[in-house]
Amino acid sequence: MKKIKVLHIYKTSIEESFGGIETFIHSLCKEGNNFGVENLVMTLSANPSKEIIDKLTYKVIQVKQDIFIFQTAFSFQAFFKFRKLVKEADIVHYHFPYPFSDLLHLICRVKKPTILTYHSDIIRQKRIFLFYQFLMRRFLNSINCVVATSKNYLVTSKVLTKIAKKVHVIPIGIDINSYPILDLKKNEKFCEKLPEKFFVFIGSMRYYKGLKIAIDGIENTKINLALAGIGEIEDELKKIVKKRNLKNVFFLGKISESEKVCLLHKAFGFIFPSHLRAEAFGISLLEAAAFGKPLISCEIGTGTSFVNKNNVTGLVIKPSCPIQLRNAMKFLINNPLRAKEMGENARIRSLKYFNSKETTKKYYALYKKLISNKFTN
């Protein structure tokens, strides 16, 4: 059977960023190979590889970034490269938000079948959005098929509700068997750094992750919190912890996949205090669920409350509320059997609803429909 050639477009790839979207693209491309999909990812880079990056199950092409403005990379060379790659592809798969892809699509007048995974609304750049929204609407209206990662996000996004007829819901999935086997030596290393009982956050340290709220929540308590990851607000968080002389916050920096497995095995629970809609799903929340940890997240009308069911897999609290976060952590600590039950529920739910094979199977079905011209604008 002939392979379906899919060209993915996003600003970065997993070579340069372990963000949620990059991780999702990697997982989809990797699993897609088993369905006979030939995936190619085109991305921009300040220091692009001169050679095509072979990821064994898919390939990555990096194009030279010329300008970086409004949190978006732009490239003049990308227009020529994109045109060439589109000619060789059966389907173009965009990952939103990435305003430069809107320009690529519209200026190059793409005629191939198109699909877009809508990962998040644009939250932070409100002033720029006033101008960008006209380009965005034209772009979204021209796409054949749009995928939302949860029903929660579909019904609460003002953008998606306007194009709801072309939106399909496919949850993000992960393959728990692809994670490294627990490394006892590295586990011992973390044991030396961390107390016996602690909550953990794993992810990029970004403005919408609610980490300042988490620090406020555990101040003047005996609750221990480990923060794994790096990002734009890391230094600011460290200054806050130092100024307040907090001894129960542990910064672990960038961690490997093996170290992540160790952390998720050792942690008592997982906190995900993201308080803004820029957090559309939360792959690290999903990972913690797969490892059987009780979860704490905020109700922000996105996929986080699809992954974490209140009083089933963990606790869902009011966003931007350090007192509720503190009380939720105290509840789990004071009720270890209930916490263990929630963790097991989280593990079972992740296997049922959020596995990468089922996610890729659903995307593959959409790919086949696109090639069969069963979608129209």
C-alpha positions in Angstrom: 0.0 0.0 0.0 1.3 3.4 -0.9 2.5 5.5 2.0 0.8 8.8 2.8 3.3 11.7 2.7 2.6 14.3 5.4 4.4 17.6 5.8 4.2 19.0 9.3 4.8 22.7 9.9 5.7 24.2 13.3 8.2 26.7 14.7 10.4 24.2 16.5 11.0 20.5 16.7 12.0 18.2 19.5 15.7 18.8 18.7 15.5 22.3 20.1 12.5 22.2 22.5 10.8 19.6 24.6 7.6 21.7 24.7 4.2 20.0 24.6 3.5 20.6 20.9 7.0 19.5 19.8 6.6 16.3 21.9 3.2 15.7 20.4 4.5 16.0 16.8 7.4 13.7 17.6 5.0 11.1 19.1 2.5 11.4 16.1 5.2 11.0 13.5 6.9 8.1 15.3 3.7 6.2 15.7 2.5 7.2 12.2 5.3 5.2 10.7 3.5 2.0 11.9 0.4 3.1 9.9 2.3 3.6 6.7 2.6 7.4 7.0 5.8 9.1 5.8 6.2 12.2 8.0 8.5 15.1 7.4 8.7 18.1 9.8 9.7 21.5 8.5 10.8 23.9 11.2 12.9 27.0 11.6 16.2 27.3 13.6 18.7 30.0 14.4 21.4 27.4 13.8 19.8 25.0 11.3 21.4 21.6 10.5 22.8 21.5 7.0 21.6 18.0 6.6 18.2 16.4 6.9 17.8 15.1 10.5 16.9 11.4 10.3 14.8 10.4 13.4 14.5 6.8 12.0 10.7 6.9 11.8 10.5 10.4 10.3 12.7 13.3 9.1 13.2 16.9 10.2 14.3 19.8 7.9 15.5 22.9 9.6 15.4 26.2 7.7 17.4 29.3 8.7 15.5 31.7 10.9 15.9 35.4 9.8 13.8 37.3 12.3 12.3 36.6 15.7 9.5 39.0 16.7 6.4 38.7 18.8 7.4 35.3 20.0 7.4 34.1 16.3 10.3 33.1 14.0 10.2 34.2 10.4 12.3 33.1 7.4 12.6 34.3 3.8 14.2 31.0 2.6 11.3 29.1 4.1 8.9 30.2 1.4 11.0 28.6 -1.3 11.6 25.4 0.7 8.0 25.2 1.7 6.8 25.4 -2.0 9.1 22.5 -2.9 8.1 20.3 0.0 4.4 20.9 -0.6 4.8 19.6 -4.1 6.2 16.3 -2.8 3.6 15.9 0.0 0.1 14.4 -0.1 -1.1 16.4 3.0 0.1 19.5 4.8 -0.4 19.3 8.6 -0.2 22.6 10.4 0.2 23.0 14.2 -1.5 26.1 15.6 -0.7 28.7 16.9 2.2 29.6 14.6 1.4 32.8 12.7 4.3 32.3 10.2 2.6 29.1 8.9 -0.5 31.3 8.1 1.7 33.4 5.8 3.3 30.3 4.3 0.0 28.8 3.5 -1.7 31.9 2.1 1.2 33.4 0.1 2.2 30.0 -1.4 -1.5 29.3 -2.2 -1.4 25.7 -1.0 -3.7 23.5 -3.0 -2.9 20.2 -1.3 -5.3 18.7 1.3 -4.7 20.4 4.7 -5.2 19.6 8.3 -4.5 21.7 11.4 -4.1 20.6 15.0 -5.4 23.5 17.2 -3.2 23.3 20.3 -4.1 26.6 21.9 -5.8 30.0 21.6 -3.5 33.0 21.4 -3.6 34.5 24.9 -0.6 36.7 25.7 -0.2 38.9 22.6 -3.6 40.6 22.8 -2.6 43.8 21.0 -0.9 42.0 18.2 -3.9 39.6 17.9 -6.2 42.6 17.0 -4.2 42.8 13.7 -3.4 39.1 13.3 -7.0 37.9 13.7 -7.8 38.9 10.1 -5.0 36.8 8.7 -5.8 34.0 11.1 -9.5 33.8 10.1 -8.6 33.6 6.4 -6.1 30.9 7.2 -8.4 28.8 9.3 -11.3 29.2 6.8 -9.0 27.8 4.1 -8.0 24.7 6.0 -9.9 21.5 5.1 -10.0 19.9 8.6 -9.2 21.2 12.1 -8.5 19.0 15.2 -9.1 20.1 18.8 -7.3 18.1 21.5 -10.3 18.0 23.8 -14.1 18.7 23.7 -13.5 21.1 26.6 -11.3 23.3 24.5 -13.7 23.2 21.5 -16.7 24.4 23.5 -14.7 27.1 25.3 -12.6 28.6 22.5 -14.2 31.5 20.7 -12.1 30.8 17.7 -13.0 27.1 17.4 -16.7 27.6 18.0 -16.9 29.7 14.9 -15.6 26.9 12.7 -17.1 24.0 14.8 -18.5 22.3 11.7 -15.0 21.4 10.5 -13.5 20.5 13.9 -12.9 17.0 15.1 -11.8 16.1 18.6 -8.8 13.8 19.0 -7.1 13.7 22.5 -3.3 13.7 22.7 -1.9 10.3 23.5 1.4 8.9 24.8 3.1 5.5 24.6 4.1 4.6 28.2 6.2 1.7 26.9 8.5 4.1 25.0 9.7 5.6 28.3 13.0 4.4 29.8 13.0 1.6 32.3 13.5 2.9 35.9 17.2 3.5 36.5 17.9 2.7 40.2 21.3 4.6 40.2 19.7 7.8 39.0 16.8 7.2 41.3 19.3 7.2 44.2 20.7 10.5 42.9 17.3 12.1 43.2 16.8 10.5 46.7 19.9 12.4 47.9 18.5 15.7 46.6 14.9 15.4 47.6 12.9 14.6 50.8 11.1 11.4 51.3 7.7 12.9 50.4 7.2 15.6 47.8 5.0 16.9 45.0 6.6 17.5 41.6 6.0 19.8 38.6 7.7 18.8 35.3 7.6 21.2 32.3 8.7 24.4 30.8 8.8 27.3 33.2 6.5 29.7 31.4 4.3 32.6 32.5 1.0 30.6 32.3 2.2 27.6 34.3 1.2 29.1 37.7 4.5 28.3 39.4 4.5 31.6 41.4 1.1 30.6 42.7 2.5 27.2 43.7 5.4 28.8 45.6 2.9 31.0 47.4 0.8 28.0 48.3 3.6 26.1 50.1 5.2 29.1 51.8 5.1 28.6 55.6 4.2 24.9 55.3 6.1 21.6 55.4 4.9 20.6 51.9 7.9 19.9 49.6 7.9 20.9 46.0 10.3 19.8 43.3 10.4 21.9 40.1 11.9 20.1 37.0 12.5 22.1 33.9 13.8 25.4 32.6 12.2 28.4 30.9 11.6 32.1 30.8 10.6 32.6 34.4 13.1 30.2 36.0 15.5 33.0 37.3 12.5 35.0 38.6 11.2 32.0 40.6 14.7 31.3 42.0 14.9 34.9 43.2 11.5 34.6 44.9 12.5 31.4 46.7 15.9 32.9 47.8 14.3 36.1 49.0 11.8 34.3 51.1 14.4 31.8 52.3 12.2 28.8 51.4 13.8 25.5 52.1 11.0 23.3 50.7 11.3 24.2 47.0 13.8 22.3 44.9 14.9 23.4 41.5 16.1 20.4 39.4 16.8 22.1 36.1 16.6 20.4 32.8 16.1 16.6 33.2 16.5 13.6 30.9 13.8 11.2 30.0 15.4 8.7 32.4 15.5 11.2 35.2 11.8 12.1 34.5 10.9 8.5 35.0 12.8 8.4 38.3 10.9 11.6 39.5 7.5 10.2 38.5 8.2 7.0 40.4 9.4 8.7 43.5 7.0 11.7 43.7 4.0 11.5 46.0 1.8 13.6 43.7 1.9 15.8 40.7 0.9 19.5 40.6 -0.1 21.4 37.4 -1.1 24.9 38.5 -1.4 26.4 35.0 -3.9 29.2 35.4 -4.3 30.5 31.8 -5.8 29.1 28.6 -2.4 29.0 27.0 -2.3 25.6 28.7 -4.5 23.7 26.3 -3.8 20.1 27.4 -0.7 19.4 29.4 1.3 16.4 28.2 3.3 16.3 31.5 0.0 16.0 33.3 -0.8 13.1 31.1 2.6 11.5 31.8 2.1 11.8 35.5 -1.3 10.1 35.1 0.2 7.3 33.1 2.7 6.7 36.0 -0.1 6.5 38.5 0.2 9.8 40.4 -2.7 11.7 42.0 -3.0 15.0 40.1 -3.8 18.5 41.1 -4.7 21.0 38.3 -6.8 24.1 37.7 -10.2 24.5 36.0 -9.3 26.8 33.1 -11.8 25.3 30.5 -9.2 23.3 28.6 -8.0 19.7 28.2 -6.4 19.7 31.7 -9.8 18.9 33.2 -10.3 16.2 30.6 -7.1 14.5 31.7 -7.7 15.1 35.4 -11.2 14.3 36.6 -12.0 16.0 39.8 -12.3 13.6 42.8 -11.5 10.7 40.5 -7.9 11.0 39.2 -7.1 13.9 41.5 -8.3 17.3 42.5 -9.3 20.2 40.2 -9.1 23.6 41.9 -9.8 27.3 41.2 -7.0 28.9 39.1 -4.7 31.5 40.7 -5.6 30.5 44.2 -2.6 29.4 46.4 -4.9 28.6 49.3 -6.9 26.1 47.3 -3.7 24.6 46.0 -2.2 24.3 49.5 -5.4 22.7 50.8 -5.5 20.2 47.9 -1.9 19.1 48.6 -2.7 18.8 52.3 -5.7 16.7 51.6 -3.7 14.2 49.5 -0.9 14.1 52.2 -3.5 13.5 55.0 -5.4 10.9 53.0 -2.7 8.6 51.5 -5.1 5.8 50.7 -7.4 8.1 48.8 -4.3 9.6 47.0 -3.2 6.2 46.0 -6.7 5.3 44.7 -6.7 8.5 42.6 -3.3 7.7 41.2 -4.5 4.3 40.1 -7.6 5.8 38.5 -5.4 8.2 36.7 -3.2 5.4 35.3 -6.2 3.4 34.1 -7.8 6.4 32.5 -4.6 7.3 30.7 -4.4 3.9 29.2 -8.0 4.0 28.1 -8.2 7.4 26.6 -4.8 8.8 26.0 -2.6 6.3 24.2 -0.6 7.3 21.2 -1.7 4.3 19.1 -5.3 5.3 19.3 -4.5 9.0 18.7 -2.5 8.2 15.6 -5.2 5.8 14.3 -7.7 8.6 14.4 -5.4 11.0 12.6 -4.7 8.3 10.0 -8.4 8.0 9.4 -8.6 11.8 8.8 -5.6 11.6 6.5 -7.3 9.0 4.3 -10.5 11.1 4.2 -8.5 14.1 3.1 -6.8 12.2 0.3 -10.2 10.9 -0.8 -11.5 14.5 -1.0 -14.2 13.9 1.6 -13.5 17.3 3.3 -14.2 20.7 1.7 -13.7 24.2 3.0 
